[in-house]
Amino acid sequence: MTQRFLDALLDEASGTFRPAGRFAYHYARGKLSSDCIFRELLRRGIFPAEGRFLDLGCGQGSLFAWLLAARRLADRGEWPADWAPAPRPLALRGVELMQKDVDRAARAFGRDHPLVRIEQGDMNAVDFGQAEVITILDALHYFDHTLQRDVVRRIRNALTPGGLFLTRVGDASAGLPYHICNAVDRAVTFVRGHRLPRLYCRPLADWKTLIFEEGFSVETMDMNEGKPFANVMLVCRVPG
Ligand SMILES: C[S@@+](CC[C@H](N)C(=O)[O-])C[C@H]1O[C@@H](n2cnc3c(N)ncnc32)[C@H](O)[C@@H]1O
């Protein structure tokens, strides 16, 4: 059941990107199938039952396609009994620096989608509004430590009581796996059209301290499934 369900979920989510072209489709399919966070966030019920989502550095919107696909499968009664219930997104707003990703998202979701709005912008400048869930997956290390704190503080202010901030960060104290991660990140970023980026990572303990100091409780989730990576998912909650 689980493998058939996962295949159906992957088909449904990556199918969103067919109108956006081959690259968008295969990128989404590769990412959603190879990165276990997408599956684990749903299986473990990390998201609230419903809410407004804001994804900062959202790329072409793979997370949103995944959440919408999950909702559709759940509504059709095709949801595994041993998984947490699928969340019901009330709004899905993404902010992405690269116009190419935003254009792909527009072709995938359509410009008049009732829930999805993906805009070109810099998370260091845009107004976050209000949300129940804010995510930054693999993007917080692209700017310096002062800006990182500022973003985390603005996220805390934008979240409603009980809100969730989910972020995946590189652990600079992890030794070789950390250096492998950084090399992969720099190569992928370069291939996607950015200049070779300078990365501003911290040891895991420093990430946790920063987020705690800004008013969150913080838990770590291991989501590498044996791969030699030093990326750690932080599940950060605003007191309810
Ligand atoms: C490693 S990619 C991850 C994309 C997406 N979160 C995903 O999981 O598919 C990081 C993304 O963050 C974006 N990004 C980097 N700095 C940003 C900023 N200051 N504001 C908005 N987006 C940013 C990059 O353009 C890139 O698309």
The ligand as a MOL file (V3000), in Angstrom:
LIG
                    3D

  0  0  0     0  0            999 V3000
M  V30 BEGIN CTAB
M  V30 COUNTS 27 29 0 0 0
M  V30 BEGIN ATOM
M  V30 1 C 18.4940 25.2840 -2.4310 0
M  V30 2 S 17.2130 26.1620 -3.2310 0 CHG=1
M  V30 3 C 15.7830 25.4250 -2.4780 0
M  V30 4 C 14.5200 25.7180 -3.2200 0
M  V30 5 C 13.2470 25.1930 -2.5640 0
M  V30 6 N 13.1710 25.6090 -1.1700 0
M  V30 7 C 13.1410 23.7140 -2.7130 0
M  V30 8 O 13.1560 23.0290 -1.6890 0
M  V30 9 O 12.9940 23.2410 -3.8510 0 CHG=-1
M  V30 10 C 17.2830 27.7490 -2.4070 0
M  V30 11 C 16.3620 28.7470 -3.0280 0
M  V30 12 O 16.3820 29.9420 -2.2560 0
M  V30 13 C 16.3520 31.0420 -3.1490 0
M  V30 14 N 16.8590 32.2320 -2.4260 0
M  V30 15 C 18.1300 32.4640 -2.0110 0
M  V30 16 N 18.2090 33.6490 -1.3690 0
M  V30 17 C 16.9570 34.1710 -1.3730 0
M  V30 18 C 16.3970 35.3760 -0.8770 0
M  V30 19 N 17.1490 36.2860 -0.2390 0
M  V30 20 N 15.0710 35.5850 -1.0440 0
M  V30 21 C 14.3050 34.6840 -1.7100 0
M  V30 22 N 14.7850 33.5290 -2.2150 0
M  V30 23 C 16.0910 33.2590 -2.0500 0
M  V30 24 C 17.2320 30.6050 -4.3030 0
M  V30 25 O 17.0120 31.3520 -5.4620 0
M  V30 26 C 16.7940 29.1370 -4.4250 0
M  V30 27 O 15.7080 28.9740 -5.3040 0
M  V30 END ATOM
M  V30 BEGIN BOND
M  V30 1 1 1 2
M  V30 2 1 2 3
M  V30 3 1 2 10
M  V30 4 1 3 4
M  V30 5 1 4 5
M  V30 6 1 5 6
M  V30 7 1 5 7
M  V30 8 2 7 8
M  V30 9 1 7 9
M  V30 10 1 10 11
M  V30 11 1 11 12
M  V30 12 1 11 26
M  V30 13 1 12 13
M  V30 14 1 13 14
M  V30 15 1 13 24
M  V30 16 1 14 15
M  V30 17 1 14 23
M  V30 18 2 15 16
M  V30 19 1 16 17
M  V30 20 1 17 18
M  V30 21 2 17 23
M  V30 22 1 18 19
M  V30 23 2 18 20
M  V30 24 1 20 21
M  V30 25 2 21 22
M  V30 26 1 22 23
M  V30 27 1 24 25
M  V30 28 1 24 26
M  V30 29 1 26 27
M  V30 END BOND
M  V30 END CTAB
M  END
